Amino acid sequence: MRILRGEDGDGPSDIELLDAHVAGDPHAFAALFDRHRHHLWHVALRTCRNEEDAADGLQEALLSAHRSAGSFRRDAAVRSWLHAIVVNSCLDRIRRNRTRPSSPLGDDEYTIPAPRDEMSSAELRLELTRALALLPDEQRAAVVAIDVEGYSVSAAADKLGIAQGTVKSRCARGRRKLADALGYLRDEGNRS
């Protein structure tokens, strides 16, 4: 189990902060969140389709983690525990959004992308993000865990609460859909 300490290396570990929170320290959970804020935000953003849902999902996850800190089983790193809570919270938010009527898109949602020969790495990331958003939630979560976050199949299965075979099949289907959605990039590269 990885034990993370403060930036200077001598601050309290994640588990010490979590224990202090459970014991009633009013600042311990904020310090723990501050240590992992950027990672958790990027997890939420990659799991959700937009910043608003990512922010809401992250907030719900942190409230859940704050309330359930006493039930942390210590069989994984605190960061992994928080990561799993964020992913599950974001997936729950996406599922709830499906049952609500959607609002019309604004005019800025229909902009034409810049020509491919001038595409910068930032534009490529946007294209990849859009393609990921086309995947079903379960496939996107598996692909993000394995291909973006770099987790092993077994670690991703633990984080997502599914079997390793399910992770593999969701990744395979998701990658095929991504290849189809982004095939034009490969075709343009062959023309150059």
DRENFI-102592 format. One record per residue (C-alpha): residue in one letter; y, z, x. Coordinates in Angstrom, 3 decimals. Last residue first. Example, Ala and Ser with C-alpha at 12.3 -4.5 7.8 and 13.67 -1.06 7.14 Angstrom:
<sites>
<site><code>S</code><v>-1.060</v><w>7.140</w><u>13.670</u></site>
<site><code>A</code><v>-4.500</v><w>7.800</w><u>12.300</u></site>
</sites>
This chain:
<sites>
<site><code>S</code><v>13.641</v><w>-45.790</w><u>0.872</u></site>
<site><code>R</code><v>11.468</v><w>-47.091</w><u>-1.952</u></site>
<site><code>N</code><v>8.667</v><w>-44.579</w><u>-1.303</u></site>
<site><code>G</code><v>11.081</v><w>-41.645</w><u>-1.699</u></site>
<site><code>E</code><v>12.193</v><w>-42.957</w><u>-5.083</u></site>
<site><code>D</code><v>8.590</v><w>-43.019</w><u>-6.305</u></site>
<site><code>R</code><v>7.990</v><w>-39.459</w><u>-5.078</u></site>
<site><code>L</code><v>11.118</v><w>-38.232</w><u>-6.878</u></site>
<site><code>Y</code><v>10.121</v><w>-40.146</w><u>-10.031</u></site>
<site><code>G</code><v>6.876</v><w>-38.190</w><u>-10.096</u></site>
<site><code>L</code><v>8.758</v><w>-34.976</w><u>-10.882</u></site>
<site><code>A</code><v>7.611</v><w>-34.552</w><u>-14.489</u></site>
<site><code>D</code><v>4.130</v><w>-35.936</w><u>-13.807</u></site>
<site><code>A</code><v>3.676</v><w>-33.823</w><u>-10.683</u></site>
<site><code>L</code><v>5.019</v><w>-30.797</w><u>-12.565</u></site>
<site><code>K</code><v>2.521</v><w>-31.378</w><u>-15.374</u></site>
<site><code>R</code><v>-0.319</v><w>-31.642</w><u>-12.870</u></site>
<site><code>R</code><v>0.919</v><w>-28.503</w><u>-11.110</u></site>
<site><code>G</code><v>0.942</v><w>-26.590</w><u>-14.397</u></site>
<site><code>R</code><v>-2.620</v><w>-27.626</w><u>-15.246</u></site>
<site><code>A</code><v>-3.875</v><w>-26.600</w><u>-11.796</u></site>
<site><code>C</code><v>-1.856</v><w>-23.377</w><u>-11.796</u></site>
<site><code>R</code><v>-3.160</v><w>-22.415</w><u>-15.246</u></site>
<site><code>S</code><v>-6.727</v><w>-23.156</w><u>-14.104</u></site>
<site><code>K</code><v>-6.384</v><w>-21.079</w><u>-10.948</u></site>
<site><code>V</code><v>-4.746</v><w>-18.122</w><u>-12.701</u></site>
<site><code>T</code><v>-7.436</v><w>-18.201</w><u>-15.395</u></site>
<site><code>G</code><v>-10.137</v><w>-18.195</w><u>-12.729</u></site>
<site><code>Q</code><v>-8.515</v><w>-15.120</w><u>-11.160</u></site>
<site><code>A</code><v>-8.723</v><w>-13.260</w><u>-14.473</u></site>
<site><code>I</code><v>-5.546</v><w>-12.083</w><u>-16.222</u></site>
<site><code>G</code><v>-3.170</v><w>-9.111</w><u>-16.005</u></site>
<site><code>L</code><v>-0.260</v><w>-11.134</w><u>-14.619</u></site>
<site><code>K</code><v>0.225</v><w>-8.905</w><u>-11.583</u></site>
<site><code>D</code><v>-3.506</v><w>-8.459</w><u>-10.989</u></site>
<site><code>A</code><v>-4.192</v><w>-12.185</w><u>-11.342</u></site>
<site><code>A</code><v>-1.283</v><w>-12.949</w><u>-9.029</u></site>
<site><code>A</code><v>-2.707</v><w>-10.570</w><u>-6.412</u></site>
<site><code>S</code><v>-6.165</v><w>-12.180</w><u>-6.702</u></site>
<site><code>V</code><v>-4.756</v><w>-15.706</w><u>-6.491</u></site>
<site><code>S</code><v>-2.657</v><w>-14.783</w><u>-3.460</u></site>
<site><code>Y</code><v>1.060</v><w>-14.319</w><u>-3.982</u></site>
<site><code>G</code><v>3.539</v><w>-16.751</w><u>-2.446</u></site>
<site><code>E</code><v>6.494</v><w>-16.090</w><u>-4.784</u></site>
<site><code>V</code><v>7.084</v><w>-19.793</w><u>-5.388</u></site>
<site><code>D</code><v>3.624</v><w>-21.371</w><u>-5.322</u></site>
<site><code>I</code><v>1.377</v><w>-18.527</w><u>-6.485</u></site>
<site><code>A</code><v>3.538</v><w>-16.319</w><u>-8.740</u></site>
<site><code>V</code><v>5.762</v><w>-19.209</w><u>-9.868</u></site>
<site><code>V</code><v>2.747</v><w>-21.373</w><u>-10.729</u></site>
<site><code>A</code><v>1.078</v><w>-18.554</w><u>-12.682</u></site>
<site><code>A</code><v>4.235</v><w>-17.607</w><u>-14.617</u></site>
<site><code>R</code><v>4.974</v><w>-21.282</w><u>-15.352</u></site>
<site><code>Q</code><v>1.456</v><w>-21.833</w><u>-16.675</u></site>
<site><code>E</code><v>1.721</v><w>-18.821</w><u>-19.012</u></site>
<site><code>D</code><v>5.189</v><w>-19.779</w><u>-20.229</u></site>
<site><code>P</code><v>4.303</v><w>-23.386</w><u>-21.057</u></site>
<site><code>L</code><v>5.814</v><w>-25.749</w><u>-18.497</u></site>
<site><code>L</code><v>9.046</v><w>-27.610</w><u>-19.195</u></site>
<site><code>A</code><v>11.133</v><w>-24.840</w><u>-17.573</u></site>
<site><code>L</code><v>9.349</v><w>-25.523</w><u>-14.284</u></site>
<site><code>A</code><v>10.672</v><w>-29.104</w><u>-14.385</u></site>
<site><code>R</code><v>14.206</v><w>-27.842</w><u>-14.937</u></site>
<site><code>T</code><v>13.876</v><w>-25.409</w><u>-12.034</u></site>
<site><code>L</code><v>12.527</v><w>-28.173</w><u>-9.813</u></site>
<site><code>E</code><v>15.457</v><w>-30.420</w><u>-10.711</u></site>
<site><code>L</code><v>17.884</v><w>-27.579</w><u>-10.054</u></site>
<site><code>R</code><v>16.269</v><w>-26.927</w><u>-6.675</u></site>
<site><code>L</code><v>16.677</v><w>-30.623</w><u>-5.867</u></site>
<site><code>E</code><v>20.350</v><w>-30.393</w><u>-6.758</u></site>
<site><code>A</code><v>20.781</v><w>-27.507</w><u>-4.325</u></site>
<site><code>S</code><v>18.925</v><w>-29.445</w><u>-1.613</u></site>
<site><code>S</code><v>21.439</v><w>-32.241</w><u>-1.956</u></site>
<site><code>M</code><v>20.837</v><w>-35.391</w><u>-3.956</u></site>
<site><code>E</code><v>22.986</v><w>-38.302</w><u>-2.746</u></site>
<site><code>D</code><v>20.256</v><w>-41.003</w><u>-2.951</u></site>
<site><code>R</code><v>19.150</v><w>-39.554</w><u>-6.295</u></site>
<site><code>P</code><v>22.357</v><w>-40.409</w><u>-8.158</u></site>
<site><code>A</code><v>23.964</v><w>-37.362</w><u>-9.767</u></site>
<site><code>P</code><v>22.415</v><w>-35.973</w><u>-12.938</u></site>
<site><code>I</code><v>23.815</v><w>-37.004</w><u>-16.324</u></site>
<site><code>T</code><v>25.335</v><w>-34.116</w><u>-18.247</u></site>
<site><code>Y</code><v>23.773</v><w>-33.195</w><u>-21.569</u></site>
<site><code>E</code><v>23.868</v><w>-29.376</w><u>-21.325</u></site>
<site><code>D</code><v>27.673</v><w>-29.484</w><u>-20.884</u></site>
<site><code>D</code><v>28.009</v><w>-30.689</w><u>-24.485</u></site>
<site><code>G</code><v>26.641</v><w>-27.406</w><u>-25.809</u></site>
<site><code>L</code><v>23.091</v><w>-27.040</w><u>-27.049</u></site>
<site><code>P</code><v>22.454</v><w>-26.098</w><u>-30.661</u></site>
<site><code>S</code><v>21.140</v><w>-22.596</w><u>-31.322</u></site>
<site><code>S</code><v>17.440</v><w>-21.940</w><u>-31.632</u></site>
<site><code>P</code><v>15.859</v><w>-20.305</w><u>-34.635</u></site>
<site><code>R</code><v>13.948</v><w>-17.171</w><u>-33.717</u></site>
<site><code>T</code><v>10.157</v><w>-17.066</w><u>-33.397</u></site>
<site><code>R</code><v>10.193</v><w>-18.781</w><u>-30.013</u></site>
<site><code>N</code><v>12.710</v><w>-16.249</w><u>-28.708</u></site>
<site><code>R</code><v>10.176</v><w>-13.454</w><u>-29.149</u></site>
<site><code>R</code><v>7.673</v><w>-15.274</w><u>-26.921</u></site>
<site><code>I</code><v>10.333</v><w>-15.820</w><u>-24.244</u></site>
<site><code>R</code><v>11.308</v><w>-12.137</w><u>-24.375</u></site>
<site><code>D</code><v>7.676</v><w>-11.071</w><u>-24.031</u></site>
<site><code>L</code><v>7.303</v><w>-13.374</w><u>-20.992</u></site>
<site><code>C</code><v>10.419</v><w>-11.813</w><u>-19.465</u></site>
<site><code>S</code><v>9.123</v><w>-8.281</w><u>-20.035</u></site>
<site><code>N</code><v>5.742</v><w>-9.157</w><u>-18.565</u></site>
<site><code>V</code><v>7.290</v><w>-10.673</w><u>-15.436</u></site>
<site><code>V</code><v>9.682</v><w>-7.724</w><u>-15.008</u></site>
<site><code>I</code><v>6.924</v><w>-5.124</w><u>-15.451</u></site>
<site><code>A</code><v>4.728</v><w>-6.951</w><u>-12.939</u></site>
<site><code>H</code><v>7.515</v><w>-7.021</w><u>-10.334</u></site>
<site><code>L</code><v>8.257</v><w>-3.307</w><u>-10.875</u></site>
<site><code>W</code><v>4.608</v><w>-2.428</w><u>-10.168</u></site>
<site><code>S</code><v>4.573</v><w>-4.742</w><u>-7.162</u></site>
<site><code>R</code><v>7.721</v><w>-3.053</w><u>-5.801</u></site>
<site><code>V</code><v>6.154</v><w>0.384</w><u>-6.366</u></site>
<site><code>A</code><v>3.201</v><w>-0.665</w><u>-4.231</u></site>
<site><code>A</code><v>-0.182</v><w>-0.595</w><u>-5.910</u></site>
<site><code>D</code><v>-2.819</v><w>1.982</w><u>-6.913</u></site>
<site><code>R</code><v>-0.151</v><w>4.684</w><u>-7.269</u></site>
<site><code>R</code><v>-0.910</v><w>5.158</w><u>-10.988</u></site>
<site><code>F</code><v>2.700</v><w>5.057</w><u>-12.270</u></site>
<site><code>S</code><v>2.559</v><w>6.994</w><u>-15.570</u></site>
<site><code>G</code><v>5.583</v><w>9.156</w><u>-14.773</u></site>
<site><code>A</code><v>7.697</v><w>6.050</w><u>-14.223</u></site>
<site><code>S</code><v>7.161</v><w>5.005</w><u>-17.858</u></site>
<site><code>R</code><v>10.705</v><w>5.531</w><u>-19.157</u></site>
<site><code>H</code><v>12.542</v><w>4.090</w><u>-16.157</u></site>
<site><code>A</code><v>10.021</v><w>1.246</w><u>-15.856</u></site>
<site><code>S</code><v>10.557</v><w>0.319</w><u>-19.511</u></site>
<site><code>L</code><v>14.324</v><w>0.506</w><u>-19.170</u></site>
<site><code>L</code><v>14.071</v><w>-1.596</w><u>-16.027</u></site>
<site><code>A</code><v>11.951</v><w>-4.188</w><u>-17.789</u></site>
<site><code>E</code><v>14.340</v><w>-4.401</w><u>-20.746</u></site>
<site><code>Q</code><v>17.256</v><w>-4.964</w><u>-18.365</u></site>
<site><code>L</code><v>15.322</v><w>-7.590</w><u>-16.420</u></site>
<site><code>G</code><v>14.393</v><w>-9.431</w><u>-19.611</u></site>
<site><code>D</code><v>17.989</v><w>-9.369</w><u>-20.829</u></site>
<site><code>A</code><v>19.298</v><w>-10.690</w><u>-17.515</u></site>
<site><code>A</code><v>16.587</v><w>-13.352</w><u>-17.331</u></site>
<site><code>D</code><v>17.232</v><w>-14.366</w><u>-20.945</u></site>
<site><code>E</code><v>20.932</v><w>-14.864</w><u>-20.180</u></site>
<site><code>E</code><v>20.268</v><w>-16.543</w><u>-16.850</u></site>
<site><code>N</code><v>18.102</v><w>-19.277</w><u>-18.316</u></site>
<site><code>R</code><v>14.526</v><w>-20.484</w><u>-18.602</u></site>
<site><code>C</code><v>12.806</v><w>-17.215</w><u>-17.854</u></site>
<site><code>T</code><v>10.159</v><w>-16.603</w><u>-15.196</u></site>
<site><code>R</code><v>12.169</v><w>-17.914</w><u>-12.266</u></site>
<site><code>L</code><v>15.258</v><w>-15.941</w><u>-13.302</u></site>
<site><code>A</code><v>13.283</v><w>-12.754</w><u>-13.871</u></site>
<site><code>V</code><v>11.584</v><w>-13.010</w><u>-10.466</u></site>
<site><code>H</code><v>14.932</v><w>-13.812</w><u>-8.830</u></site>
<site><code>W</code><v>16.517</v><w>-10.741</w><u>-10.424</u></site>
<site><code>L</code><v>13.594</v><w>-8.545</w><u>-9.337</u></site>
<site><code>H</code><v>13.901</v><w>-9.675</w><u>-5.710</u></site>
<site><code>H</code><v>17.660</v><w>-9.191</w><u>-5.651</u></site>
<site><code>R</code><v>17.578</v><w>-5.736</w><u>-7.247</u></site>
<site><code>H</code><v>14.774</v><w>-4.263</w><u>-5.129</u></site>
<site><code>R</code><v>16.683</v><w>-1.621</w><u>-3.111</u></site>
<site><code>D</code><v>19.289</v><w>-1.159</w><u>-5.851</u></site>
<site><code>F</code><v>16.494</v><w>-0.469</w><u>-8.322</u></site>
<site><code>L</code><v>15.110</v><w>2.329</w><u>-6.167</u></site>
<site><code>A</code><v>18.581</v><w>3.799</w><u>-5.590</u></site>
<site><code>A</code><v>19.270</v><w>3.677</w><u>-9.344</u></site>
<site><code>F</code><v>15.918</v><w>5.363</w><u>-9.985</u></site>
<site><code>A</code><v>16.747</v><w>8.186</w><u>-7.566</u></site>
<site><code>H</code><v>20.251</v><w>8.974</w><u>-8.838</u></site>
<site><code>P</code><v>19.570</v><w>11.338</w><u>-11.752</u></site>
<site><code>D</code><v>16.863</v><w>13.288</w><u>-9.863</u></site>
<site><code>G</code><v>14.660</v><w>14.647</w><u>-12.667</u></site>
<site><code>A</code><v>11.206</v><w>15.145</w><u>-11.126</u></site>
<site><code>V</code><v>10.180</v><w>11.683</w><u>-12.371</u></site>
<site><code>H</code><v>13.156</v><w>10.216</w><u>-10.534</u></site>
<site><code>A</code><v>12.275</v><w>12.149</w><u>-7.368</u></site>
<site><code>D</code><v>8.700</v><w>10.844</w><u>-7.590</u></site>
<site><code>L</code><v>10.014</v><w>7.276</w><u>-7.920</u></site>
<site><code>L</code><v>12.314</v><w>7.782</w><u>-4.937</u></site>
<site><code>E</code><v>9.463</v><w>9.199</w><u>-2.866</u></site>
<site><code>I</code><v>7.247</v><w>6.293</w><u>-3.916</u></site>
<site><code>D</code><v>9.878</v><w>3.803</w><u>-2.809</u></site>
<site><code>S</code><v>10.302</v><w>5.550</w><u>0.538</u></site>
<site><code>P</code><v>13.226</v><w>7.875</w><u>1.253</u></site>
<site><code>G</code><v>15.678</v><w>6.815</w><u>3.936</u></site>
<site><code>D</code><v>14.738</v><w>6.583</w><u>7.612</u></site>
<site><code>G</code><v>14.327</v><w>2.842</w><u>8.039</u></site>
<site><code>D</code><v>18.069</v><w>2.033</w><u>8.186</u></site>
<site><code>E</code><v>17.701</v><w>-0.317</w><u>5.225</u></site>
<site><code>G</code><v>15.960</v><w>2.332</w><u>3.135</u></site>
<site><code>R</code><v>12.200</v><w>2.745</w><u>3.133</u></site>
<site><code>L</code><v>9.474</v><w>0.552</w><u>1.697</u></site>
<site><code>I</code><v>5.919</v><w>1.803</w><u>1.552</u></site>
<site><code>R</code><v>3.397</v><w>-1.011</w><u>1.353</u></site>
<site><code>M</code><v>0.000</v><w>0.000</w><u>0.000</u></site>
</sites>
